[in-house]
Amino acid sequence: QSALTQPASVSGSPGQSITISCTGTSSDVGSYNLVSWYQQHPGKAPKLMIYEGSKRPSGVSNRFSGSKSGNTASLTISGLQAEDEADYYCCSYAGSSTFYVFGTGTKVTVL
Amino acid sequence: EVQLVESGGGLVQPGGSLRLSCAASGFTFSSYEMNWVRQAPGKGLEWVSYISSSGSTIYYADSVKGRFTISRDNAKNSLYLQMNSLRAEDTAVYYCARAESDRGAVGVDWGQGTLVTVSS
């Protein structure tokens, strides 16, 4: 099972919106509405930002939103802030044989 | 407050074994699925293994199947990962994570991680 494909880096200025794509296949992203997104600051553990494709856990800013179209999931960060600078990973359920597959990761830079 | 504290990491020679532990507190451990996820130095996240709340259902990534064994002791609120036949490519920070699979969340809460280094 190959990793989901994400852009290596995305950047934006404070206040702007950015979108990170996560491309899988019909065996994972395309078949299940079970995509999650994680934020990871350097040297820290990942933090859940989005689950079930578009739902936010309690405490996560509403500036973060998720969506899916076909085999591609997306994470949008609106009103970009300096604290959003981090690595972001998508993850999808991929069936009982593979179970979970992560994305390659995207480094978000706030200019 | 949910707390997950991993331990047991360290330096081990190729072919050696190591047992990781994850002590859970702040939630009803026996009610939740758990995962191990690892991250090689400077690399991305990789799912390693899953165990259901009762321990009856277990899954492994192909990269560790046959070498790693996940287990849990609900009476001790603890999760384990027995790692045998270790290889250089198993070098990584290993995280335990509380899962909610029906919501597609491999990790709702995460520990701080424990570093495993496989080297001669």
Contacts between the chains, C-beta under 8 A, distances in Angstrom:
chain1	res1	chain2	res2	distance
A	1	B	62	7.3
A	3	B	44	7.1
A	32	B	104	7.0
A	33	B	104	7.3
A	34	B	101	7.9
A	34	B	103	7.4
A	34	B	104	2.8
A	35	B	104	6.0
A	36	B	103	7.8
A	36	B	104	5.2
A	36	B	105	5.0
A	36	B	106	6.3
A	38	B	45	7.2
A	38	B	107	7.2
A	40	B	45	7.7
A	45	B	95	6.0
A	45	B	110	4.0
A	45	B	111	6.6
A	45	B	112	5.7
A	45	B	113	6.0
A	46	B	37	7.7
A	46	B	45	6.5
A	46	B	95	7.3
A	46	B	107	6.3
A	46	B	110	5.6
A	47	B	110	7.4
A	48	B	105	5.9
A	48	B	107	6.2
A	48	B	108	5.6
A	48	B	109	8.0
A	51	B	100	7.2
A	51	B	103	4.7
A	51	B	104	5.5
A	51	B	105	4.3
A	51	B	108	7.8
A	52	B	103	5.2
A	52	B	104	5.4
A	53	B	104	7.3
A	55	B	103	7.4
A	57	B	108	7.1
A	89	B	44	6.4
A	89	B	45	5.2
A	91	B	45	7.5
A	91	B	47	7.4
A	91	B	104	7.8
A	91	B	106	5.2
A	92	B	104	7.2
A	93	B	101	7.1
A	93	B	104	5.3
A	96	B	59	7.4
A	99	B	47	6.8
A	99	B	50	5.8
A	99	B	59	4.5
A	99	B	61	7.7
A	100	B	35	7.5
A	100	B	47	4.0
A	100	B	50	7.3
A	100	B	106	5.1
A	101	B	47	7.1
A	102	B	37	8.0
A	102	B	44	6.2
A	102	B	45	4.7
A	102	B	46	6.3
A	102	B	47	6.2
A	102	B	106	8.0
A	103	B	44	7.4
A	104	B	44	5.7
A	105	B	44	4.2
A	105	B	45	7.2
